[in-house]
């Protein structure tokens, strides 16, 4: 079974008397009366990050990835709780100093404060991050409207290239290696843009497991379908140049996840508003597709060619 079948088959029913849990379908807990929003993420070595060679950057990755769950809901994170598992090799004085230094920088960058946590012995490095924010409302999943534009912030695919570089599968010049590795460890989460989401977004999610996979989750209980144009998916100049130089296909690199950009839908009438806000914040925001009727099939196109969606489902934990 994958993680989503486990949730639906064994744990979703436990939330019947707790509407704040959102039927375990929105990555956050939202208590509307108290105005609190909570998210929890766990990160294991070998799955969410490679080994423990760069603890300074791993700390940044887990914090930004966790904050992403809240900011894609239009919520400003306020506190985080951090639990870490490791051993003598993990928690050396040097590594602990680097982790602390990195967390201090992230706290300043995103105006967040640590609230507590835990440390336990573990054979492999592992971290759990709980993020907390306060809001009167959130932008939920499954609220898309027919004919909505589908948007994505930032660039897609750089992080996956960084992973492949770290795995020594892709070779390139040292300067370019550093660029992609940095994008893997330090995603450019659209923190400032998120506070404007309420003024135009009907529904939203962050891209963690892959663009297609997360798009399916965004509208999974609605009788709607989507159309996405691969050619319109935004990529960086460096990735575009890399694709041309090495004759690689774009569609193999933009659906693998770890991007932590916001995927959202909005009415066509909001196009000017979104463009104006994006320009004001110097935030890249791109229309990549459209929401269609449910009787239509989900469609992924590249040029005049339709692609098989099952080839681009991204990542999911399997047990």
N, C-alpha and C positions, 0 to 999 in steps of 0.2 A: 504493500500500500504506500501511496505517497502521503505527504503531510496533510493535504487538504481532505483526503478521504478519511483519515484518522480523526480530524476535527469534526467533519460532518457526521461520521458514523458513531462516534463515541462521546463527544464533548458538547456539541451544539445544543443538544436537548437539555443540558444542565443550565442553560441561560434563559429558559422559558419565563421565569419570574424576574428576570433581570434585564430590562430593555437597554440599560446602559452598556451592556456587553455587545450590543449590535449584532447578536446572533453569531459572534466570532467571525464576522465577515468584513471587518473594516480596519483591522490592525490597531485599533485604539478602543479604550474604554472611555465613555463619555457620560458623566453624571450631569444632566442638564440642570437639575435643581441646585447642585453645589457648584456647578460651573467648572468642574475639574476634568482634565483629559489626560489619560495615562497610556503609555505604550511600553512594551517589554520586548527586548531582543537578546538572543544568545549568539555568541560567536566562538567557534571552535577552530583550533589550529588544524590546517590541512583541508578545511572546508571554506571558511570565511577569510582566512589569511594563510599565507605560506610560511610555516615555521615561525621562529621568533627572532629572526636576525635583525629586524628593524622595529623594536618596541615603541620608539618615538612615533613612528608613522602608523603603526597598528592602533595606537591609542586614538589618533586622529580619525582613522577610518571607522572605528566602532562608535565613536561619539557622533560623527556627522551622519553615519548611516542610521543611527537611532533617532537623531533630531529630525531626520527626513520624514519619519512617520507622522510627526506632529505638524510640520510646516506644510505638508501637502494637504492637510485638513484646514489650513488657514489659521493654525494655532501657533502662538509664540511660545517656545519652550522656556521654562523658568528654572526647574531643578532636574538633576539627574542623580541616580543611585547606581553605583558601580560595584559589582562583585567579580572577583578574579580568582581563578584556579590555576595553580602552578606548583613548581618544585624549586629546588636549589638552583637549577640551571635557569629557570624562568625568572625568579625573583632575586636576582643578584642586586647588590647595592647600585651598580651602574644602571641596570635596567629599570629599577624602581625610580631612580633619579630622572631618567629619560621619560618614563611614563608620566611622572608628576609634572615635569616641565611641559610636556605636550598638553596635558589636561589643563594646566594653568593658561596656556595660550588659547585653547579652545573656549575656555570659560570667558576670557576677555573678548574673543572674537564674536561669540554668539550671546553674550550677556546671560550666561547660565551659571548656576552654583551647584556644587555637589552637596547632596543631602545625607549621604551615608552609603553603606554597602557592606561587603563581607569579603573575607579571604579564606580559601580552603586549599588543602593539598590536592593536587591533580597530576596525573602522569603527563598530560598534555596541557598546554596553555589554553585557557578558556575564560571568556568574560560574558557577563550578563549586564545589560544596561537598561534601567527603567527611567523613562523620561516623563516629566510632568509639566503640564501647562494649564492655563486657566482661560476659559472662553464661555460665552453665552450660547454659542452654536458652533457646529463644525460643518465642513463640506463632506457629505457622505458619499459612499459608492452607490451605484444603482439608481442614480438620479438624472441620468442622461436624457436628453430630449431628441426626438426624431429631427433630423436635419442639422443637429449641432455640428459645429466644426470640432475636430479633434486636434488639440495642441500638445506640444511638448516644449519644455524649457531647455536651454543650454544645448550641448552637443551630446551625441550618443556614440558609444563604441570605443572611446579612448581608454576607458578602464579595462576593457577586455584585452586590448592590445598590450596594456601594461602587465596584465596577468600572464599573457603568453611570453612576454619578454622575461619575466621573472622565472617562468618555467623553462626558459632557454629554448623555446620553440620558434621564436621570431628573432632574427638578428638584424641589427641596424647600428648606425653610428651612436657613440656614447651620449651625445647631447640629446638625440632623439629618444634614446632609451630612458634617460632621466625624465623627460617630459611625460612619456606614457606611464612610467612607474609612479610618478607623482600623481597622475590622474587616477590611478588605481587606489592609492592610499589616501589621497586627499580630494574626494569628489567636491565639485563646485556646487554645493547645494544652494538653491535659489532662495536664500533666507529672507532677503528684503522684499522680493517679489511676492512672497506668500501672503503678506498682510493685505494685499489687494484682491486676493482670490474671491472673497465674498461678493465683490461688486460685479463679478461676471461669470464665475465658474458654476456650472450646474452639478458637476461631480468631479472627483479627482482621486488620484492615487500616486504614490511614488514608484519609480521604475527601479525595482530591486532584483527581481528574478528574470526580467526580460520584457521588452516592449510588448510583444504579442501576448505573452502569458499574463502580464499585468493588465493589458487592455481587456482580456477576457474576464478577469476578475472584477474589473471596473463596472461591467454591465451584466454580470453573471445571472442575476435573477430577473432581468428585464427582457421583454419580448422585442429586442432590438438586435441589430447587427452592425458591423463596422466595415468601413473601407479604408485601407491605408496604402499610401503611395510611397514605396521604398525610396524613390528618387527625391522625395521631399523631406525625408528624415535628415535632420541637421547633423553634420559632422564637422570636425575641426579642419582647418587648412592642413595641418600636419597629417591627419589621418587621410585626407583626400589625396595629398601628394604621395603618401605611402602606398595607397591603393593603386595609383597610376604607375608608380615606379615598379611595383612588384606584381602588377597585373592580377590583383586580388579582387574578388567580388564583394561589393558593399554589403549584400544581403547576408553574407556569412559572419559579419562582424558587428551588426547593430541590434541583434536580438538576444544577446547573451546575459544581459543584466549587469548589476553593480554600477549603474549609472547615477542613481539617486537624483534624477530630475523629476519634475512634476508632469504627469500626464493628466490632462483635464479636457473637459468639453465645455463649449459655450455657444450661445446663439450667434448667428451671423451678424445680428445687429450690434454686437459688441466688438466687432473687428477693430474699429477705429480706436475705441477706448483701450483695448488691450495693447494695440500698437503704440499708443501714446504713453501708456504707463511703462511699457518695455523700453521705449527710447529714453524716457526720463531716468530710469534706473540702469540704463546700459545693460539690460538683460535680454539675451537672445530668446525669442519665443517664436515658434514656427507652427503653422497649420500643416498637418501631415495627412489628414483624412476627414472622414465624415461619418456620422451616425445615420444608419438606414433603418427601414422597417425590419421587423423580425422575420418576415417571410423570406427575406433575402439572405443569402449565405454571407458569412464573414469573408471578406475579400482582401487579399494582399497582392498588389501589382507592382511590377518593375518594368517600366517602359510599356510595351504592349503585351507583356507576358504575365499571366497569373501564376502565383507561387503557391505551393502547398503549405498551408499553415502548420500542419503537424511537424514540418521540418524546422520550425522556428519557435518552439514553445519555451525556450529558455531553460532555467534551472528549477528543479524542485527536489526536496529531500525525499528519499525513498527508503523504506524500512523493510 
